[in-house]
């Protein structure tokens, strides 16, 4: 079985963010970097499938500057067999369709049986890339999975819906799933595996070899939400509260205009 897991390097969410000089994204200077949390669950599930099947091969793919190779090494230390890095210093400027198209171009004709991605990235949070990849490759996909099982060429997964409801969905491989937080417990790389990861294959190519489409979206402006005044707490007897509320509505709103 050929398995692919896609990961993204994102800033540590505890970092202090600033908008960049262009006003279109965050300033990347002085940030700490890590694997996108959703992708950690995708990597763990891909490794578990590899261990279950036995005769399998697991590739980790990431798009970004050369810096992302450090994050890829964690995936290799967790249990991925090889890595493929698509070098792109301007990855943050690409919209979800461009990113999905790059991944689909890499995947096409390589015969992957299963593709794992995170449900979304912590910085952009579009939740679009995984399902767009499946659509571009004409593959069945199951999004937001919280349980995963594989047997006899068939994926059985539970996906999270609104209000705590879950849906049981099945499909045959090849297929793609996007992974929600809590799907599993991602393993910590052991020291021996960290050392082994240094010897694993990590290939790279330039994004120009994979990007065949133009963007559908443009980020016009990035900004912090404006601070708003706090709420007003009214205290007293019910009748008095009603009078106070009516007075405020008359003076500060157009409700009774």
C-alpha positions in Angstrom: 0.0 0.0 0.0 1.3 3.5 -0.9 0.3 6.1 1.7 0.8 9.9 1.6 0.4 12.3 4.4 0.5 16.1 3.8 1.7 18.4 6.5 2.1 22.2 7.0 4.6 24.1 9.1 2.8 26.9 11.1 3.8 29.3 13.8 3.5 28.3 17.4 0.1 29.7 18.3 1.6 31.1 21.5 3.7 33.4 19.4 3.2 37.2 19.4 1.8 37.9 16.0 2.3 41.2 14.0 0.9 42.1 10.6 3.6 42.3 8.0 4.6 45.5 6.2 2.4 44.7 3.2 -0.6 44.3 5.4 -1.6 41.0 3.8 -0.3 38.3 6.3 1.6 38.0 9.6 5.2 39.0 10.0 7.2 35.8 10.0 10.2 37.3 11.9 10.9 36.0 15.4 8.3 33.3 15.3 8.7 29.8 16.6 7.6 27.1 14.1 6.0 23.7 14.5 3.9 21.1 12.7 0.3 22.1 12.3 -1.6 20.4 15.1 -4.2 18.8 12.9 -1.5 17.3 10.7 0.1 15.6 13.7 -3.1 13.5 14.0 -2.9 12.8 10.2 0.7 11.6 10.5 -0.2 9.4 13.4 -3.1 7.8 11.6 -1.0 7.3 8.5 1.7 5.5 10.5 -0.9 3.3 12.3 -2.3 2.3 8.9 1.2 1.5 7.7 1.8 -0.6 10.7 -1.5 -2.4 10.3 -1.0 -3.2 6.6 2.6 -4.2 6.9 3.6 -4.2 3.3 3.4 -0.4 2.8 5.3 2.7 2.0 4.6 6.1 3.7 5.6 9.5 2.2 5.3 12.8 3.9 4.8 15.9 1.7 5.1 19.6 2.6 5.1 22.9 0.7 7.1 25.9 1.9 10.6 27.4 2.3 13.6 25.2 3.2 12.7 25.8 6.8 9.8 23.3 6.6 12.3 20.4 6.3 12.9 20.6 10.0 9.2 19.9 10.6 9.3 17.1 8.0 12.1 15.5 10.0 9.7 15.1 12.9 7.2 13.2 10.7 10.1 11.0 9.5 11.1 10.4 13.1 7.5 9.5 14.0 7.6 6.7 11.3 7.2 8.1 7.8 9.6 6.4 5.3 10.6 9.3 3.1 9.8 12.9 2.6 9.2 15.1 -0.4 9.6 18.9 -0.1 8.1 21.3 -2.6 10.2 24.4 -2.2 8.2 27.6 -2.2 9.3 30.8 -0.4 5.9 32.4 -1.2 3.7 29.5 -0.1 1.9 31.8 2.4 0.6 33.9 -0.5 -1.0 31.0 -2.3 -4.7 30.4 -1.9 -6.2 26.9 -1.0 -6.9 26.1 -4.6 -3.3 26.7 -5.6 -2.0 24.6 -2.7 -4.4 21.8 -3.5 -3.4 21.9 -7.2 0.3 21.6 -6.3 -0.4 18.5 -4.1 -2.7 17.0 -6.8 0.0 17.5 -9.4 2.5 15.7 -7.1 0.1 12.8 -6.4 -1.1 12.3 -10.0 0.0 9.0 -11.5 2.0 7.9 -8.4 -0.6 5.3 -7.3 -1.2 6.4 -3.7 -3.9 4.3 -2.1 -4.5 6.5 0.9 -4.0 10.2 1.5 -4.2 11.8 4.9 -4.3 15.6 5.6 -5.2 17.7 8.6 -8.8 19.1 8.7 -7.4 22.6 8.4 -4.3 24.6 9.2 -4.0 26.7 12.3 -2.9 29.8 10.6 -5.3 30.0 7.6 -8.1 27.7 8.8 -9.8 27.4 5.4 -10.5 23.7 5.8 -10.5 23.5 2.0 -7.2 22.0 0.8 -7.8 18.3 1.6 -11.2 18.1 0.0 -10.0 20.2 -3.0 -7.2 17.7 -3.6 -9.7 14.8 -3.6 -11.9 16.7 -6.1 -9.0 17.5 -8.4 -8.0 13.8 -8.4 -11.5 12.5 -8.6 -11.1 10.6 -5.3 -13.7 9.8 -2.6 -13.0 11.8 0.5 -14.2 11.8 4.1 -13.6 15.1 6.0 -13.3 15.9 9.7 -12.8 12.3 10.8 -12.7 11.4 14.5 -12.5 7.6 14.1 -10.7 5.6 11.4 -10.7 1.9 10.5 -9.4 0.0 7.4 -10.2 -3.5 6.3 -10.4 -5.4 3.0 -9.7 -2.3 0.9 -12.4 -0.3 2.6 -12.2 2.8 4.9 -14.8 3.1 7.7 -14.7 6.4 9.4 -16.7 8.5 11.8 -16.9 12.2 10.9 -17.8 15.0 13.2 -21.0 17.0 12.4 -22.6 20.0 14.1 -24.0 19.7 17.6 -21.8 16.7 18.6 -23.5 14.4 16.1 -21.3 11.9 14.2 -21.8 10.2 10.9 -20.4 6.7 9.9 -19.1 6.9 6.4 -17.5 4.2 4.2 -15.6 4.3 0.9 -13.2 2.1 -1.0 -9.6 3.1 -1.7 -7.9 5.0 -3.2 -9.4 7.7 -0.9 -8.5 10.8 1.0 -9.4 11.7 4.6 -9.0 15.0 6.6 -8.3 14.5 10.3 -9.9 16.3 13.3 -8.3 16.9 16.7 -8.7 13.9 19.0 -8.7 11.3 16.3 -5.8 9.5 18.1 -2.8 10.3 20.3 0.2 11.3 18.2 3.4 9.6 19.3 6.5 11.4 20.4 9.6 10.5 18.3 12.1 8.5 20.2 15.8 9.3 20.2 16.7 6.3 18.1 14.1 7.2 15.6 15.2 10.8 15.5 18.7 9.5 14.6 17.3 7.1 11.9 15.2 10.0 10.4 18.5 11.8 9.5 19.3 9.0 7.1 15.9 8.8 5.4 15.3 10.1 1.9 14.2 13.7 1.7 13.8 14.9 -1.9 13.0 18.4 -3.0 11.8 20.2 -6.1 10.8 23.8 -6.9 7.2 24.8 -6.8 7.3 25.9 -10.5 7.5 22.2 -11.5 4.1 21.6 -9.8 2.1 24.8 -10.0 -0.1 24.7 -13.1 -3.0 26.9 -12.1 -3.7 30.5 -11.2 -5.2 31.7 -7.9 -8.9 32.1 -7.4 -8.6 34.2 -4.2 -6.5 37.2 -3.1 -5.8 38.3 0.4 -6.5 42.0 0.3 -5.9 42.9 3.9 -4.9 41.3 7.2 -5.7 43.1 10.5 -6.5 42.5 14.1 -10.2 42.9 15.1 -11.0 46.3 16.5 -11.4 46.5 20.2 -15.0 47.1 21.2 -16.5 48.6 24.4 -17.5 46.0 27.0 -21.1 45.1 27.7 -23.3 47.0 30.1 -24.6 45.2 33.2 -27.9 46.4 34.6 -28.7 45.7 38.3 -31.8 46.2 40.4 -35.4 45.1 40.5 -37.1 43.7 37.4 -39.4 46.8 36.9 -36.4 49.1 37.3 -34.3 47.1 34.9 -37.0 47.3 32.3 -37.1 51.1 32.6 -33.4 51.4 32.4 -33.3 49.2 29.3 -35.9 51.2 27.5 -34.1 54.4 28.4 -30.8 53.1 27.0 -32.5 51.9 23.8 -34.1 55.3 23.2 -30.9 57.2 23.9 -28.3 55.0 22.3 -30.1 53.1 19.5 -32.7 53.6 16.8 -35.0 50.8 18.1 -37.8 53.3 19.0 -37.1 55.8 16.3 
